[in-house]
């Protein structure tokens, strides 16, 4: 007897194909047409999609952070997202407290450790090199091996002060002790210059805010993608959207995508303020922007499932396959005429919108507010 069967879910990559999916003991137990019974069943009737659980690879959800805070379940299951990756809200000082808070959440939470031990206690956490405490970072990584899935360094002038590229060298020194951990680097106002940052990134590292509209963007002044970016991509560096309140430009994304530079991961950089007041609102609205920019549904879904799972080494997540975690997002794709904004004052008509209905985490169902109004979930 299965614990849960989801019947007649729409497939992402094939029109008019529906499938059943059975869950047992928090894992995906069977996929295809399923005649067996389960203790609980949901029939999606071919109306709604089921994908691997959405992973937002860049959020801020350490509720005790004085500047960029939110609650994991508000940026997670409330929006159909099953896993969130906090991108450096905490350094070694607070990561233990954050881990403790995260345990009490329904959303799966993982963290990128800020290389500064004070994390986002201030806006300029890398201005004092004494805060980049290699031994403290090393101890934290050793103590929380399941929680910490990577490192985070914010490399913009307002964060590093007069330290230029030095914090990045120190990040690399931490990473050398833990070579499996990807390093996510935030790019913002120069210095340091994007070319100098990018050339220090190695295979597996992540460049976030990849379509920011600031002068330190991935395009040169003639609008072509910088050579340093192409070289980084060839080396295996990945690009993360990290939309946020100031780091996403439709124009930059459009030009880069036209030159074949697509995002590897689509993420929100959400926290309470840009969740409530916009322009982020949630992962789903950010995903819809990329449909409008010409990516296919399957490509967009890959950027919030298989890709982040692979890049962040979240084993057993990111795919609908037998034996994988029963983390599943159920959603509709509706036709709308919603106008969405980037961070540069440009508006874009989004003809399609994702409407998340449920997040299933390790087999446990959490309905979104929208999901509660759909009778298929009368459980
Ligand atoms: Zn961020």
Boltz pocket constraint, residues with backbone or C-beta under 6 A from the ligand:
constraints:
  - pocket:
      binder: B
      contacts: [[A, 58], [A, 59], [A, 60], [A, 87], [A, 242], [A, 244], [A, 269]]
      max_distance: 6.0
